[in-house]
Amino acid sequence: MFQLSGTLDIHMEDIEATLTMEGLDLTLESDNPGDMLKSLNIQKSRGLATVRTLAEELDKMGLTLTVVSRGKKVLVMGRKAEAGITSRMLRAPHVEIGSGTEVARILAT
């Protein structure tokens, strides 16, 4: 098993984010993660499939990725995700949806 430790500052076009790694937990902090998805060319129509696949792979590796925007937990993917009713309805067992208002704001961008 591997352990991660450190901080990575990410700058893409007009987007800034910080990825913090501690043990098997990764935290991505960004004021607008939706803009990051756009820059990575992830289409909204494929967004759920991409998140579902990423979450499954993170779980297989024992990793957890938490996405935080403006101090609020937006999404948890991987091992420590606690799937609620929405995640079960979306058939995404390794995805935990945090702040509904933040998720809506990201999807609206």
N, CA, C and O atoms as a GROMACS GRO file, in nm:
protein
  436
    1MET      N    1   0.085  -0.117   0.000
    1MET     CA    2   0.000   0.000   0.000
    1MET      C    3   0.089   0.124   0.000
    1MET      O    4   0.200   0.122   0.054
    2PHE      N    5   0.041   0.229  -0.059
    2PHE     CA    6   0.119   0.352  -0.065
    2PHE      C    7   0.052   0.461   0.017
    2PHE      O    8  -0.068   0.454   0.046
    3GLN      N    9   0.129   0.560   0.054
    3GLN     CA   10   0.080   0.675   0.129
    3GLN      C   11   0.119   0.801   0.052
    3GLN      O   12   0.227   0.807  -0.008
    4LEU      N   13   0.033   0.898   0.053
    4LEU     CA   14   0.058   1.024  -0.016
    4LEU      C   15   0.071   1.136   0.086
    4LEU      O   16   0.008   1.132   0.191
    5SER      N   17   0.153   1.236   0.054
    5SER     CA   18   0.166   1.350   0.142
    5SER      C   19   0.216   1.469   0.062
    5SER      O   20   0.312   1.458  -0.014
    6GLY      N   21   0.150   1.582   0.078
    6GLY     CA   22   0.196   1.703   0.011
    6GLY      C   23   0.082   1.786  -0.041
    6GLY      O   24  -0.036   1.753  -0.025
    7THR      N   25   0.119   1.898  -0.104
    7THR     CA   26   0.023   1.992  -0.160
    7THR      C   27   0.069   2.029  -0.300
    7THR      O   28   0.188   2.050  -0.324
    8LEU      N   29  -0.027   2.035  -0.391
    8LEU     CA   30   0.000   2.071  -0.529
    8LEU      C   31  -0.090   2.186  -0.567
    8LEU      O   32  -0.213   2.175  -0.558
    9ASP      N   33  -0.032   2.298  -0.609
    9ASP     CA   34  -0.110   2.411  -0.658
    9ASP      C   35  -0.130   2.392  -0.808
    9ASP      O   36  -0.035   2.366  -0.882
   10ILE      N   37  -0.255   2.405  -0.852
   10ILE     CA   38  -0.290   2.382  -0.992
   10ILE      C   39  -0.335   2.514  -1.054
   10ILE      O   40  -0.419   2.584  -0.998
   11HIS      N   41  -0.276   2.547  -1.168
   11HIS     CA   42  -0.313   2.668  -1.242
   11HIS      C   43  -0.340   2.627  -1.387
   11HIS      O   44  -0.249   2.585  -1.458
   12MET      N   45  -0.465   2.640  -1.429
   12MET     CA   46  -0.505   2.609  -1.566
   12MET      C   47  -0.584   2.727  -1.618
   12MET      O   48  -0.690   2.759  -1.564
   13GLU      N   49  -0.533   2.792  -1.721
   13GLU     CA   50  -0.599   2.910  -1.776
   13GLU      C   51  -0.635   3.005  -1.663
   13GLU      O   52  -0.544   3.053  -1.595
   14ASP      N   53  -0.762   3.034  -1.639
   14ASP     CA   54  -0.803   3.126  -1.532
   14ASP      C   55  -0.844   3.052  -1.406
   14ASP      O   56  -0.907   3.111  -1.318
   15ILE      N   57  -0.810   2.924  -1.395
   15ILE     CA   58  -0.855   2.840  -1.285
   15ILE      C   59  -0.741   2.813  -1.189
   15ILE      O   60  -0.630   2.780  -1.230
   16GLU      N   61  -0.770   2.827  -1.062
   16GLU     CA   62  -0.673   2.793  -0.959
   16GLU      C   63  -0.737   2.693  -0.865
   16GLU      O   64  -0.854   2.704  -0.829
   17ALA      N   65  -0.658   2.594  -0.825
   17ALA     CA   66  -0.705   2.492  -0.732
   17ALA      C   67  -0.587   2.441  -0.653
   17ALA      O   68  -0.471   2.461  -0.690
   18THR      N   69  -0.616   2.376  -0.543
   18THR     CA   70  -0.513   2.316  -0.459
   18THR      C   71  -0.552   2.171  -0.434
   18THR      O   72  -0.664   2.142  -0.394
   19LEU      N   73  -0.457   2.081  -0.456
   19LEU     CA   74  -0.477   1.939  -0.427
   19LEU      C   75  -0.388   1.906  -0.308
   19LEU      O   76  -0.266   1.916  -0.315
   20THR      N   77  -0.451   1.865  -0.199
   20THR     CA   78  -0.378   1.828  -0.078
   20THR      C   79  -0.389   1.677  -0.061
   20THR      O   80  -0.497   1.620  -0.072
   21MET      N   81  -0.275   1.614  -0.033
   21MET     CA   82  -0.272   1.469  -0.017
   21MET      C   83  -0.219   1.434   0.121
   21MET      O   84  -0.113   1.483   0.162
   22GLU      N   85  -0.292   1.351   0.191
   22GLU     CA   86  -0.250   1.307   0.324
   22GLU      C   87  -0.292   1.162   0.341
   22GLU      O   88  -0.411   1.132   0.352
   23GLY      N   89  -0.196   1.074   0.343
   23GLY     CA   90  -0.226   0.931   0.353
   23GLY      C   91  -0.298   0.885   0.228
   23GLY      O   92  -0.244   0.895   0.118
   24LEU      N   93  -0.418   0.836   0.243
   24LEU     CA   94  -0.498   0.789   0.130
   24LEU      C   95  -0.611   0.885   0.096
   24LEU      O   96  -0.701   0.852   0.019
   25ASP      N   97  -0.605   1.006   0.155
   25ASP     CA   98  -0.708   1.107   0.134
   25ASP      C   99  -0.654   1.222   0.050
   25ASP      O  100  -0.548   1.278   0.079
   26LEU      N  101  -0.729   1.257  -0.053
   26LEU     CA  102  -0.696   1.369  -0.139
   26LEU      C  103  -0.808   1.471  -0.129
   26LEU      O  104  -0.926   1.434  -0.128
   27THR      N  105  -0.772   1.598  -0.122
   27THR     CA  106  -0.872   1.705  -0.117
   27THR      C  107  -0.841   1.804  -0.227
   27THR      O  108  -0.731   1.858  -0.234
   28LEU      N  109  -0.938   1.827  -0.313
   28LEU     CA  110  -0.926   1.925  -0.421
   28LEU      C  111  -1.010   2.045  -0.383
   28LEU      O  112  -1.132   2.033  -0.370
   29GLU      N  113  -0.946   2.160  -0.367
   29GLU     CA  114  -1.017   2.283  -0.332
   29GLU      C  115  -1.010   2.380  -0.449
   29GLU      O  116  -0.903   2.410  -0.501
   30SER      N  117  -1.127   2.429  -0.489
   30SER     CA  118  -1.135   2.524  -0.599
   30SER      C  119  -1.260   2.609  -0.580
   30SER      O  120  -1.363   2.559  -0.536
   31ASP      N  121  -1.251   2.738  -0.615
   31ASP     CA  122  -1.369   2.823  -0.606
   31ASP      C  123  -1.476   2.779  -0.705
   31ASP      O  124  -1.595   2.794  -0.679
   32ASN      N  125  -1.434   2.723  -0.818
   32ASN     CA  126  -1.531   2.677  -0.916
   32ASN      C  127  -1.483   2.552  -0.988
   32ASN      O  128  -1.424   2.560  -1.096
   33PRO      N  129  -1.508   2.435  -0.928
   33PRO     CA  130  -1.466   2.309  -0.991
   33PRO      C  131  -1.532   2.285  -1.127
   33PRO      O  132  -1.478   2.213  -1.210
   34GLY      N  133  -1.650   2.346  -1.150
   34GLY     CA  134  -1.717   2.332  -1.279
   34GLY      C  135  -1.632   2.385  -1.394
   34GLY      O  136  -1.628   2.326  -1.501
   35ASP      N  137  -1.564   2.498  -1.371
   35ASP     CA  138  -1.475   2.553  -1.473
   35ASP      C  139  -1.359   2.458  -1.501
   35ASP      O  140  -1.312   2.448  -1.614
   36MET      N  141  -1.313   2.390  -1.397
   36MET     CA  142  -1.205   2.294  -1.414
   36MET      C  143  -1.250   2.179  -1.504
   36MET      O  144  -1.176   2.135  -1.592
   37LEU      N  145  -1.372   2.132  -1.482
   37LEU     CA  146  -1.426   2.024  -1.566
   37LEU      C  147  -1.434   2.068  -1.712
   37LEU      O  148  -1.404   1.992  -1.803
   38LYS      N  149  -1.476   2.193  -1.732
   38LYS     CA  150  -1.483   2.246  -1.869
   38LYS      C  151  -1.344   2.248  -1.932
   38LYS      O  152  -1.328   2.210  -2.048
   39SER      N  153  -1.245   2.293  -1.857
   39SER     CA  154  -1.108   2.300  -1.910
   39SER      C  155  -1.053   2.162  -1.943
   39SER      O  156  -0.973   2.147  -2.036
   40LEU      N  157  -1.096   2.062  -1.867
   40LEU     CA  158  -1.053   1.924  -1.895
   40LEU      C  159  -1.136   1.862  -2.006
   40LEU      O  160  -1.116   1.746  -2.043
   41ASN      N  161  -1.230   1.940  -2.061
   41ASN     CA  162  -1.315   1.897  -2.171
   41ASN      C  163  -1.406   1.780  -2.134
   41ASN      O  164  -1.433   1.693  -2.217
   42ILE      N  165  -1.454   1.780  -2.010
   42ILE     CA  166  -1.549   1.677  -1.967
   42ILE      C  167  -1.688   1.732  -1.991
   42ILE      O  168  -1.728   1.832  -1.930
   43GLN      N  169  -1.761   1.668  -2.079
   43GLN     CA  170  -1.896   1.713  -2.114
   43GLN      C  171  -1.994   1.676  -2.004
   43GLN      O  172  -1.981   1.571  -1.941
   44LYS      N  173  -2.091   1.763  -1.981
   44LYS     CA  174  -2.191   1.736  -1.878
   44LYS      C  175  -2.264   1.605  -1.904
   44LYS      O  176  -2.299   1.534  -1.810
   45SER      N  177  -2.288   1.574  -2.030
   45SER     CA  178  -2.360   1.451  -2.062
   45SER      C  179  -2.281   1.327  -2.022
   45SER      O  180  -2.340   1.222  -1.997
   46ARG      N  181  -2.149   1.338  -2.015
   46ARG     CA  182  -2.064   1.227  -1.975
   46ARG      C  183  -2.015   1.244  -1.832
   46ARG      O  184  -1.942   1.160  -1.780
   47GLY      N  185  -2.054   1.353  -1.768
   47GLY     CA  186  -2.004   1.385  -1.635
   47GLY      C  187  -2.030   1.278  -1.532
   47GLY      O  188  -1.939   1.239  -1.459
   48LEU      N  189  -2.155   1.228  -1.525
   48LEU     CA  190  -2.188   1.127  -1.425
   48LEU      C  191  -2.110   0.998  -1.450
   48LEU      O  192  -2.059   0.937  -1.356
   49ALA      N  193  -2.101   0.957  -1.576
   49ALA     CA  194  -2.026   0.835  -1.608
   49ALA      C  195  -1.879   0.851  -1.571
   49ALA      O  196  -1.816   0.758  -1.521
   50THR      N  197  -1.824   0.970  -1.596
   50THR     CA  198  -1.684   0.997  -1.562
   50THR      C  199  -1.664   0.993  -1.411
   50THR      O  200  -1.568   0.932  -1.363
   51VAL      N  201  -1.754   1.058  -1.337
   51VAL     CA  202  -1.745   1.060  -1.190
   51VAL      C  203  -1.760   0.918  -1.136
   51VAL      O  204  -1.684   0.878  -1.047
   52ARG      N  205  -1.856   0.843  -1.187
   52ARG     CA  206  -1.880   0.706  -1.142
   52ARG      C  207  -1.755   0.619  -1.164
   52ARG      O  208  -1.715   0.544  -1.075
   53THR      N  209  -1.695   0.629  -1.283
   53THR     CA  210  -1.575   0.550  -1.314
   53THR      C  211  -1.458   0.591  -1.226
   53THR      O  212  -1.387   0.505  -1.174
   54LEU      N  213  -1.437   0.722  -1.210
   54LEU     CA  214  -1.328   0.771  -1.126
   54LEU      C  215  -1.347   0.723  -0.982
   54LEU      O  216  -1.252   0.680  -0.917
   55ALA      N  217  -1.470   0.731  -0.931
   55ALA     CA  218  -1.499   0.689  -0.794
   55ALA      C  219  -1.471   0.541  -0.774
   55ALA      O  220  -1.416   0.501  -0.672
   56GLU      N  221  -1.508   0.458  -0.871
   56GLU     CA  222  -1.482   0.314  -0.863
   56GLU      C  223  -1.332   0.286  -0.859
   56GLU      O  224  -1.285   0.203  -0.781
   57GLU      N  225  -1.257   0.356  -0.944
   57GLU     CA  226  -1.111   0.335  -0.948
   57GLU      C  227  -1.045   0.382  -0.819
   57GLU      O  228  -0.954   0.316  -0.768
   58LEU      N  229  -1.089   0.495  -0.766
   58LEU     CA  230  -1.036   0.543  -0.638
   58LEU      C  231  -1.063   0.441  -0.528
   58LEU      O  232  -0.975   0.413  -0.446
   59ASP      N  233  -1.184   0.386  -0.525
   59ASP     CA  234  -1.220   0.286  -0.424
   59ASP      C  235  -1.130   0.162  -0.436
   59ASP      O  236  -1.083   0.110  -0.335
   60LYS      N  237  -1.108   0.116  -0.557
   60LYS     CA  238  -1.021  -0.001  -0.579
   60LYS      C  239  -0.881   0.022  -0.523
   60LYS      O  240  -0.817  -0.071  -0.474
   61MET      N  241  -0.833   0.147  -0.532
   61MET     CA  242  -0.699   0.180  -0.484
   61MET      C  243  -0.699   0.218  -0.336
   61MET      O  244  -0.593   0.242  -0.279
   62GLY      N  245  -0.817   0.223  -0.274
   62GLY     CA  246  -0.827   0.260  -0.133
   62GLY      C  247  -0.818   0.409  -0.109
   62GLY      O  248  -0.796   0.452   0.004
   63LEU      N  249  -0.834   0.489  -0.215
   63LEU     CA  250  -0.821   0.634  -0.206
   63LEU      C  251  -0.957   0.702  -0.195
   63LEU      O  252  -1.060   0.649  -0.237
   64THR      N  253  -0.956   0.821  -0.137
   64THR     CA  254  -1.075   0.905  -0.128
   64THR      C  255  -1.039   1.044  -0.179
   64THR      O  256  -0.938   1.102  -0.138
   65LEU      N  257  -1.122   1.098  -0.269
   65LEU     CA  258  -1.105   1.234  -0.319
   65LEU      C  259  -1.226   1.316  -0.275
   65LEU      O  260  -1.340   1.283  -0.307
   66THR      N  261  -1.198   1.423  -0.201
   66THR     CA  262  -1.303   1.515  -0.158
   66THR      C  263  -1.288   1.645  -0.236
   66THR      O  264  -1.179   1.703  -0.238
   67VAL      N  265  -1.395   1.690  -0.300
   67VAL     CA  266  -1.394   1.815  -0.374
   67VAL      C  267  -1.462   1.920  -0.288
   67VAL      O  268  -1.576   1.902  -0.244
   68VAL      N  269  -1.391   2.030  -0.263
   68VAL     CA  270  -1.440   2.138  -0.178
   68VAL      C  271  -1.444   2.266  -0.261
   68VAL      O  272  -1.350   2.298  -0.333
   69SER      N  273  -1.556   2.339  -0.249
   69SER     CA  274  -1.569   2.466  -0.319
   69SER      C  275  -1.621   2.570  -0.221
   69SER      O  276  -1.725   2.551  -0.158
   70ARG      N  277  -1.549   2.678  -0.209
   70ARG     CA  278  -1.587   2.788  -0.120
   70ARG      C  279  -1.614   2.741   0.022
   70ARG      O  280  -1.706   2.787   0.088
   71GLY      N  281  -1.531   2.647   0.068
   71GLY     CA  282  -1.539   2.597   0.204
   71GLY      C  283  -1.645   2.491   0.227
   71GLY      O  284  -1.661   2.445   0.340
   72LYS      N  285  -1.717   2.452   0.122
   72LYS     CA  286  -1.822   2.352   0.137
   72LYS      C  287  -1.786   2.224   0.063
   72LYS      O  288  -1.736   2.228  -0.049
   73LYS      N  289  -1.813   2.111   0.127
   73LYS     CA  290  -1.788   1.982   0.064
   73LYS      C  291  -1.892   1.962  -0.047
   73LYS      O  292  -2.012   1.964  -0.022
   74VAL      N  293  -1.842   1.943  -0.170
   74VAL     CA  294  -1.931   1.927  -0.284
   74VAL      C  295  -1.950   1.780  -0.316
   74VAL      O  296  -2.061   1.735  -0.344
   75LEU      N  297  -1.840   1.706  -0.312
   75LEU     CA  298  -1.843   1.568  -0.360
   75LEU      C  299  -1.733   1.488  -0.291
   75LEU      O  300  -1.623   1.539  -0.269
   76VAL      N  301  -1.763   1.365  -0.256
   76VAL     CA  302  -1.663   1.272  -0.205
   76VAL      C  303  -1.670   1.149  -0.294
   76VAL      O  304  -1.777   1.094  -0.317
   77MET      N  305  -1.555   1.107  -0.343
   77MET     CA  306  -1.550   0.990  -0.431
   77MET      C  307  -1.448   0.891  -0.377
   77MET      O  308  -1.342   0.930  -0.328
   78GLY      N  309  -1.480   0.764  -0.387
   78GLY     CA  310  -1.385   0.662  -0.349
   78GLY      C  311  -1.421   0.590  -0.221
   78GLY      O  312  -1.538   0.576  -0.187
   79ARG      N  313  -1.317   0.545  -0.149
   79ARG     CA  314  -1.332   0.455  -0.036
   79ARG      C  315  -1.421   0.508   0.076
   79ARG      O  316  -1.505   0.434   0.126
   80LYS      N  317  -1.404   0.634   0.116
   80LYS     CA  318  -1.478   0.687   0.232
   80LYS      C  319  -1.610   0.754   0.198
   80LYS      O  320  -1.675   0.811   0.285
   81ALA      N  321  -1.650   0.747   0.070
   81ALA     CA  322  -1.776   0.808   0.031
   81ALA      C  323  -1.892   0.734   0.098
   81ALA      O  324  -1.896   0.611   0.097
   82GLU      N  325  -1.983   0.809   0.155
   82GLU     CA  326  -2.102   0.752   0.217
   82GLU      C  327  -2.221   0.784   0.128
   82GLU      O  328  -2.280   0.892   0.136
   83ALA      N  329  -2.254   0.689   0.044
   83ALA     CA  330  -2.360   0.711  -0.055
   83ALA      C  331  -2.495   0.731   0.013
   83ALA      O  332  -2.538   0.650   0.095
   84GLY      N  333  -2.559   0.840  -0.022
   84GLY     CA  334  -2.694   0.867   0.028
   84GLY      C  335  -2.796   0.823  -0.075
   84GLY      O  336  -2.764   0.749  -0.169
   85ILE      N  337  -2.918   0.867  -0.058
   85ILE     CA  338  -3.024   0.825  -0.149
   85ILE      C  339  -3.000   0.872  -0.292
   85ILE      O  340  -3.029   0.799  -0.386
   86THR      N  341  -2.948   0.994  -0.308
   86THR     CA  342  -2.921   1.044  -0.443
   86THR      C  343  -2.817   0.959  -0.513
   86THR      O  344  -2.833   0.925  -0.630
   87SER      N  345  -2.710   0.925  -0.442
   87SER     CA  346  -2.605   0.842  -0.501
   87SER      C  347  -2.658   0.705  -0.539
   87SER      O  348  -2.621   0.649  -0.642
   88ARG      N  349  -2.746   0.650  -0.455
   88ARG     CA  350  -2.805   0.519  -0.487
   88ARG      C  351  -2.895   0.529  -0.609
   88ARG      O  352  -2.895   0.440  -0.694
   89MET      N  353  -2.971   0.638  -0.619
   89MET     CA  354  -3.058   0.656  -0.735
   89MET      C  355  -2.976   0.670  -0.864
   89MET      O  356  -3.019   0.626  -0.971
   90LEU      N  357  -2.860   0.732  -0.853
   90LEU     CA  358  -2.773   0.752  -0.970
   90LEU      C  359  -2.685   0.629  -0.996
   90LEU      O  360  -2.607   0.627  -1.092
   91ARG      N  361  -2.700   0.528  -0.911
   91ARG     CA  362  -2.618   0.405  -0.920
   91ARG      C  363  -2.470   0.438  -0.915
   91ARG      O  364  -2.390   0.390  -0.996
   92ALA      N  365  -2.436   0.520  -0.818
   92ALA     CA  366  -2.297   0.561  -0.797
   92ALA      C  367  -2.262   0.535  -0.650
   92ALA      O  368  -2.257   0.628  -0.571
   93PRO      N  369  -2.238   0.406  -0.613
   93PRO     CA  370  -2.219   0.373  -0.472
   93PRO      C  371  -2.094   0.431  -0.407
   93PRO      O  372  -2.086   0.437  -0.284
   94HIS      N  373  -1.997   0.473  -0.486
   94HIS     CA  374  -1.874   0.527  -0.429
   94HIS      C  375  -1.869   0.679  -0.441
   94HIS      O  376  -1.762   0.740  -0.445
   95VAL      N  377  -1.988   0.740  -0.448
   95VAL     CA  378  -1.999   0.885  -0.461
   95VAL      C  379  -2.091   0.938  -0.352
   95VAL      O  380  -2.202   0.888  -0.332
   96GLU      N  381  -2.043   1.039  -0.281
   96GLU     CA  382  -2.122   1.108  -0.179
   96GLU      C  383  -2.141   1.251  -0.225
   96GLU      O  384  -2.043   1.321  -0.252
   97ILE      N  385  -2.263   1.295  -0.233
   97ILE     CA  386  -2.291   1.430  -0.277
   97ILE      C  387  -2.305   1.518  -0.154
   97ILE      O  388  -2.386   1.491  -0.066
   98GLY      N  389  -2.226   1.625  -0.151
   98GLY     CA  390  -2.226   1.714  -0.036
   98GLY      C  391  -2.330   1.823  -0.051
   98GLY      O  392  -2.449   1.794  -0.062
   99SER      N  393  -2.287   1.946  -0.051
   99SER     CA  394  -2.376   2.062  -0.056
   99SER      C  395  -2.454   2.066  -0.187
   99SER      O  396  -2.395   2.084  -0.294
  100GLY      N  397  -2.584   2.049  -0.179
  100GLY     CA  398  -2.668   2.052  -0.298
  100GLY      C  399  -2.662   2.184  -0.372
  100GLY      O  400  -2.665   2.187  -0.495
  101THR      N  401  -2.653   2.295  -0.297
  101THR     CA  402  -2.647   2.425  -0.363
  101THR      C  403  -2.517   2.443  -0.440
  101THR      O  404  -2.515   2.504  -0.547
  102GLU      N  405  -2.407   2.390  -0.386
  102GLU     CA  406  -2.279   2.399  -0.456
  102GLU      C  407  -2.278   2.311  -0.580
  102GLU      O  408  -2.226   2.351  -0.684
  103VAL      N  409  -2.336   2.192  -0.570
  103VAL     CA  410  -2.344   2.102  -0.686
  103VAL      C  411  -2.427   2.169  -0.796
  103VAL      O  412  -2.388   2.166  -0.912
  104ALA      N  413  -2.540   2.228  -0.760
  104ALA     CA  414  -2.625   2.296  -0.857
  104ALA      C  415  -2.551   2.412  -0.923
  104ALA      O  416  -2.563   2.433  -1.044
  105ARG      N  417  -2.475   2.489  -0.844
  105ARG     CA  418  -2.399   2.602  -0.898
  105ARG      C  419  -2.295   2.554  -0.997
  105ARG      O  420  -2.275   2.617  -1.101
  106ILE      N  421  -2.228   2.443  -0.967
  106ILE     CA  422  -2.124   2.388  -1.055
  106ILE      C  423  -2.187   2.339  -1.184
  106ILE      O  424  -2.135   2.365  -1.293
  107LEU      N  425  -2.298   2.267  -1.174
  107LEU     CA  426  -2.363   2.214  -1.293
  107LEU      C  427  -2.420   2.323  -1.381
  107LEU      O  428  -2.436   2.305  -1.502
  108ALA      N  429  -2.452   2.438  -1.321
  108ALA     CA  430  -2.509   2.549  -1.398
  108ALA      C  431  -2.404   2.622  -1.480
  108ALA      O  432  -2.439   2.696  -1.572
  109THR      N  433  -2.277   2.602  -1.449
  109THR     CA  434  -2.171   2.675  -1.522
  109THR      C  435  -2.143   2.613  -1.656
  109THR      O  436  -2.057   2.662  -1.730
   0.00000   0.00000   0.00000
